[in-house]
Amino acid sequence: MMSETTSVTSTSNITNTAATVSNLSYLGVHGKDLDAWQSFLTGVLGVSSKQSDTDLQVRFDEQETRLRVIKGDTNDIQYAGYEVDNEENLLAVKARLDEMGYTTELVDKAQAKEYGVIGLVKTHDPDGLEIHLVYGADIRPDKPFVSPTGVSGFVTGDQGFGHIVLTVKSMDAARQFYEQGLGFKVSDFIAMPMGKHSMELVFLHCNSRHHTLALAPIPMPTRLLHFMMQVENVDDVGLGLERANAAECKITSSLGRHTNDEMFSFYVRSPSGFDVEFGCGARTVDSDWTVKHYKSGSIWGHKR
């Protein structure tokens, strides 16, 4: 993480601007109650989970580990792993962050293997979140993923895990890190109503997924507002909602469709207290994408 006295350099003075992250590869979160998480993951979200005394390793496609729930008290995100295409790009992004004044560490192969990747660089975003830059994730096409609840499939592949929404103290500092440092591009903005005022969220993409990351300037004690998992169709969403209700989970946002990514989804409270968005049908972006501004987060629904 940058020291308070270090200023972020303008991209006009930074080399290696072509190398960027390509997707959200994996997440690590803390959870006090691993048994509750195990039931939530397999019984509600429909993913597979391998439990130990210290963590849960979660899979929902051919990648061996997409999510790790680590036994701990913070009930918040612990790290986010962003994939790059190869070792050359890994070192290029590291060099760019070094030039911008961030502290980076190229970890040894043994430590990288613990996270299921070949290469790993660790750094921190401006608010202290541990960020992993990785390449060569372990995949298991020889052992196809089968959902324990019959989910037809999760939309991952080149689009990665899904998306996360993080709270930030300084939008300028966060955007410099994620856009200039990691190479994210702006998809759009939403002015979310907050009483008589509004809060401006920025949505960022690094592949065809409408957004892999959204930043919210909210003074919260935790960083993670929610992570999103995208399923194949409307029936998967509806059946997921039925499973959540049957398990007496708290539905924090009813079925609805978002304005910007057009996702049809609902939100459910996880055992750690942050939300999980479960949806389908999101639009994608391409190289001709035009940045837009919205004054509402949803076309309809998503009532709290």
N, C-alpha and C positions, 0 to 999 in steps of 0.2 A: 504494500500500500504506500502511496505517496506520503511524504512528510508534509506537515502544514506549511513549510517554507518553500516547497517545491512548486513551481508553476508548470502547467501543462503547455507544451510547445505547440504552436500552430502547425496544422498538417502541411503547410507550404514549406516547412523546414524539415519534414520527416521523410526518410527514405523508406523503401519497401512498402509502399501504399497499396500495391496490387494484391498482396496476400491477405485473405480474410478468413474468418470462421465460416463454416458451411452449414452447421446445424447444431441444435442442442442435443448432445449425445446422451447425457445422464444427469441425474440429480442425487444429492445426498441431503436427507432431512433428519432432524431429531424427533424422537417419539418416546414419551415416558412409558407407554403401555404397548409393548410389541404384540401381545395377544390380541388386543383390540385392533391394532393395525392389520394383523394377519387376517382376521375375520373381514375387515373392511375391504382389503385388497382382493381377496379371493371371492368373497361372497357378494360384494356390491360392485366393485369395478371390473371383476371378471378377469384378473390377471393371475399369473402364477407367482408363488412366493416361497423362498427357501429360508427357514428360520433357524437362527443359532441363538446362543445366550446373549449375544451383543448386538445383533442386527437382523434385518430381513433383506434378502436380495431378490429383487423383483424383475420379472421378465414379461413382456407382452408382444414381442416379435422375435426375429431371429437373433437379435443382439442378446448376449448372455445376461447382462445386467443393465437395466434402464434406470432403476431407482433403488437406492439403498436407504432403508429406514434404520437409523442408528439409535440405540438406546441412550437417551439423554434427556436433560431437563428443559432445554430451551424451547422445544416444540416449534422449531423454525428451520429454515433452510440452512444447511451447513456448507454446501459447495454446489457449484454448477459446472458441468463439463461440456465445453464447446469443441466440436470436432473441426479439424482442418484436413485438407486432402492428403498431405504427405509430410515427411520430415522437413523438406525444404521450406514449405509454408509455415510449419510450426516454428522453425528458427527465425523466419522472416517476421512473423507477428511478434515473437519474443523481442527481436532487435528493435522493432518499432516501439514497443512498450518501454523498453530500456531507454530509448532516445527521448521519450515523452516524460521520463522521470519516475516511472513505476518500478518497483522492485519485482524481479522475476527470478524463478529458480527452475532450472532444468534438472528434474529428479532422475535418479538412476533407474535402470531397467527393472530392477527387483521391485521398487516402489511403484513404478508404472504398472507392473503386472498385477499388483494388488487391486488396482482399479479396472482391470480388464482391458488394458491398452498397451501398445508397443512403446509409444512416446508420450511424455507428459511434462508440461511446463505449468508451474503454479504461480499465481499472482493474486492480487486482491483488488477489488473495485474501490472507488473512492469512499464508500461507506463500510469497507472492511470485509465484504463477502469474499470468501475464498473462491477464486476462479481457476478452473483447470482448462488448459488448451491441450488437446489430445489428438493423436492419430492412431490408426490401426486397432480399432475396437474389436474385441472377440465376438465372433458371430457363430451361430450354431444351426446352419441350414440342414445339418444331418439329424437334428432333433427339433422338428417343427414345433412351434408354439401351439398349444391347444388350450383355449380358454376353459376354465373350470365351470363357467356358467353359460357357455355357448355363444359368447360374443363372436360375431362373424369375422372380426378383424379390426386392428387399429391402424390408422393412417400414420405411417412412419417413413421408412425408406430414406430418400434424399431430404425429406422434410424434418427428419429427426424425431425426438421424443414427443414434442408438442410445443406448448408455450408456457412461460411463467410471467407473472406480474410482480414487480418488486417496488417497495417503497424506497424513496431516495430523499436525502436531506437537501442536496443541491442538484437541480435538474441540469444546470450547465456542466458541472463536474461529471455527472453520470453520463451525459450525452457525449462528452469528449472522450471518455474511456471507451464506451461501447461503440460509438460511431467511428471516431478517429483511430482508436486503439485496435478494436476487434474487427472493424469494417462493416458494422450494421448500417443499413439504410432506412430512412424514414418511410413508413407506409402512410401514416396519417396521424391526425390529432383528434382527440375528443375533449370537448369542454363539458365535464361532468357537473351537473347542478349540485351545489352544496349550500342549501338554504338560499340566502339572498345572493350568494356568490357562486363561482364555478371553479373547478380544479382542472387544469389542462394536463391530460395524459398524452404521452407520445408512444406510438406503436412502431416497432422496428422489425425489419426482416433481414434474413441472410440467405434465403433460398426462396422457393416458390410459395412456401407457407406465408399467409398474409402477415402474421407477426409471430416471431419466436420469442420476443421479449417486449414487455410494455413497462414503462416507468411512470410511477405515480408520486408526486411531491406531497406525501402525507407524513406528518410527524407521528409515526407509529413505533412502538417498542420492538416490533418484529419486522423482518424484511419481506417475507413471502406473503402476498395476499392470496394467490391461488396458483396452482398449475393446471394445465388443460390437457386432457386426453381426448383424441378424436377417433371416433369409431366410424364404421363403414356406412351405416344407414340409419334411418329414422327408427326402425324397429329396435336396433341396438340401444338407442337413446331411451326409448319408451320402456324397454325391459329393464334398463339400468335404473330408471326412476322407480319402477315397481320394486326392484330389489332393495333400493335405498329406503323406500317407505316401509317395506316388510321388516327391514332390520331396525326400524325406528331411528334412522339417521335424521339429523336436522337438515331440511332442505332450505338453504339460505337464499336461493333465488329460483323462482318457478321457471317452467319452460318458457322460452322466448327466443327471439332472433335478433342478433346484434346488427347495428347499423353498418359498421365498418367492414368486418370480415364475413358478415351474413351467416355466422354460425348459429345453428339451431341447437340449443343446449339448456341444461339446468346446472345449478351449483349445489354441492353437498358438502357439509362440514366434515372434515377429516378428524381422526382421533387426536391430532396435534393442535386442532383449533383453526388452522387455515383451511381454505376451501379448495375443492377440486371441481373444475368445470368438466362436464361430460357431454360431448356434442358431436355433431356431424354436419356435413354440407358446407364447410367454409370455402370461400372464394380463394383463389390463388393470385399471386402477383407475377409480373414478368418484367423484362428490361424496359418496357415502354410505360411502366406504371406511373401514374400522376398522383402526387400527394394531395390529400383531401382533408377537410376539416368538418367535424360533425358536432352538433350541439346536443346530442342525446346518445346514450350508449346502446339503446335497443330500439328496434322498429316497433316491437310489441313484446309483452311479457316480461320475464326476468323480474317479477315483483318480489320484494323482500318483506 
